[in-house]
Amino acid sequence: MKLVVQRVRQASVSVDGERISEIGQGLLVLVGVSHDDTSFDARFLAKKTANLRIFEDDEGKMNLSVGDVGGEILSVSQFTLYGDCNKGNRPSFIHAARPEKGAALFSEYVLALDALGFKPHTGQFGADMKVELLNDGPVTIIVESTGRTRA
């Protein structure tokens, strides 16, 4: 799995002109699932997301997690994170999971965040979404589960 984690002041997702989810201060997480990913990857990355220390402490150092600052997490599925542009100019998505698997592991990631105390805020899997955000910093971190020992 691959995540693009953005520290935000606020973020929202709309589908067909209707806002379906929004958060204040926290993290906007774009979630990509590959065909090799498992439940382990979803749980591992949920824990990593919750504990990622990218918020500033009183000394201005990135030393606090989203939970430490009372922030929220908005998770949005994005298969295009597995777009491969090595050949030509049109991305290939052969490494992205099929929709059924992608939806299942995205849901497992969100449920794992819920179990860690973060109320689920999500986009709509497979929909044409409009995502708005106000970056904070900006701080953008890419996190992957590739190469982790499966348990």
C-alpha positions as CSV (number, residue, x, y, z in Angstrom):
1,M,0.0,0.0,0.0
2,K,1.1,3.5,-0.6
3,L,-0.1,6.7,1.2
4,V,0.3,10.3,0.5
5,V,-0.1,12.0,3.9
6,Q,-0.8,15.8,3.9
7,R,-0.9,17.9,7.0
8,V,-3.9,20.1,6.6
9,R,-5.8,23.0,8.4
10,Q,-9.0,21.6,6.8
11,A,-10.0,19.2,4.0
12,S,-13.2,18.0,2.4
13,V,-14.5,15.7,-0.3
14,S,-17.5,16.3,-2.6
15,V,-19.3,13.9,-4.9
16,D,-21.8,15.2,-7.5
17,G,-21.6,18.7,-6.0
18,E,-22.5,17.4,-2.5
19,R,-20.0,17.6,0.4
20,I,-19.8,14.1,1.8
21,S,-17.0,14.4,4.3
22,E,-14.9,17.1,5.9
23,I,-12.3,17.6,8.7
24,G,-10.6,20.5,10.5
25,Q,-7.0,20.3,11.5
26,G,-5.5,16.9,10.8
27,L,-4.3,14.7,8.0
28,L,-5.6,14.2,4.4
29,V,-4.5,10.7,3.4
30,L,-4.6,9.5,-0.2
31,V,-4.6,5.7,-0.1
32,G,-3.4,3.5,-2.9
33,V,-3.7,-0.3,-2.9
34,S,-1.6,-2.7,-5.0
35,H,-2.5,-6.2,-6.1
36,D,0.2,-7.5,-3.6
37,D,-1.2,-5.8,-0.5
38,T,-2.8,-7.7,2.4
39,S,-4.7,-6.9,5.6
40,F,-1.3,-6.6,7.3
41,D,-0.5,-3.6,5.1
42,A,-3.8,-1.9,5.9
43,R,-3.3,-2.3,9.7
44,F,0.4,-1.5,9.6
45,L,-0.3,1.8,7.7
46,A,-3.2,2.8,9.9
47,K,-1.0,2.5,12.9
48,K,1.8,4.4,11.1
49,T,-0.6,7.2,10.1
50,A,-1.9,7.6,13.6
51,N,1.6,7.8,15.1
52,L,3.3,9.8,12.4
53,R,4.9,12.8,14.2
54,I,4.5,15.7,11.7
55,F,2.8,18.3,13.9
56,E,4.9,20.9,15.6
57,D,5.5,21.0,19.4
58,D,5.9,24.2,21.4
59,E,9.5,24.5,20.2
60,G,8.5,24.3,16.5
61,K,9.8,20.8,16.0
62,M,7.8,18.1,14.2
63,N,7.3,16.0,17.3
64,L,3.5,15.5,17.7
65,S,1.1,13.0,16.1
66,V,-2.4,13.8,14.8
67,G,-3.8,12.4,18.0
68,D,-1.5,14.5,20.2
69,V,-3.0,17.7,18.6
70,G,-6.6,16.4,18.6
71,G,-6.7,16.3,14.9
72,E,-8.8,14.3,12.5
73,I,-8.0,12.0,9.5
74,L,-9.8,12.1,6.1
75,S,-9.0,9.0,4.0
76,V,-9.5,9.1,0.3
77,S,-8.9,6.1,-2.0
78,Q,-6.7,6.8,-5.0
79,F,-5.7,4.0,-7.3
80,T,-3.7,6.4,-9.4
81,L,-0.9,6.3,-6.8
82,Y,0.1,3.1,-8.6
83,G,0.3,4.8,-12.0
84,D,3.5,3.7,-13.8
85,C,4.8,6.2,-16.3
86,N,8.1,4.5,-17.1
87,K,7.1,3.7,-20.7
88,G,5.5,6.4,-22.7
89,N,3.3,9.3,-21.5
90,R,0.1,7.4,-20.6
91,P,0.2,5.8,-17.1
92,S,-0.3,2.1,-16.7
93,F,-2.2,0.9,-13.7
94,I,-1.2,-2.7,-13.8
95,H,0.2,-2.6,-10.2
96,A,-3.0,-1.2,-8.8
97,A,-5.4,-3.6,-7.1
98,R,-8.6,-4.6,-8.8
99,P,-11.6,-2.5,-7.4
100,E,-12.9,-5.3,-5.2
101,K,-9.6,-5.8,-3.4
102,G,-8.9,-2.1,-3.3
103,A,-12.3,-1.4,-1.7
104,A,-11.8,-4.2,0.9
105,L,-8.3,-3.1,1.9
106,F,-9.3,0.6,1.9
107,S,-12.2,-0.2,4.3
108,E,-9.8,-2.3,6.5
109,Y,-7.4,0.7,6.7
110,V,-10.3,3.0,7.7
111,L,-11.6,0.4,10.3
112,A,-8.1,0.1,11.7
113,L,-8.0,3.9,12.2
114,D,-11.4,3.7,13.9
115,A,-10.0,1.1,16.2
116,L,-7.2,3.5,17.1
117,G,-9.7,6.2,18.1
118,F,-10.1,8.1,14.8
119,K,-13.7,8.6,13.7
120,P,-13.9,7.5,10.0
121,H,-14.0,10.4,7.5
122,T,-13.7,9.1,4.0
123,G,-14.3,9.8,0.4
124,Q,-16.5,7.5,-1.7
125,F,-14.6,4.6,-3.2
126,G,-14.7,4.6,-7.0
127,A,-16.5,7.9,-7.3
128,D,-15.4,11.0,-9.2
129,M,-14.5,13.1,-6.1
130,K,-13.5,16.7,-5.7
131,V,-11.0,17.1,-2.9
132,E,-10.4,20.5,-1.3
133,L,-7.7,21.1,1.2
134,L,-5.8,23.9,2.9
135,N,-2.2,22.6,3.3
136,D,-0.4,23.3,6.6
137,G,3.3,23.9,6.0
138,P,3.0,22.4,3.5
139,V,3.9,19.0,4.9
140,T,3.5,16.0,2.6
141,I,4.9,12.6,3.4
142,I,4.8,9.4,1.3
143,V,4.5,6.2,3.4
144,E,4.6,2.7,1.9
145,S,4.2,-0.8,3.4
146,T,6.4,-2.4,0.7
147,G,9.1,-4.7,2.1
148,R,7.6,-5.0,5.6
149,T,7.6,-8.4,7.2
150,R,4.1,-9.9,7.1
151,A,2.7,-11.2,10.4
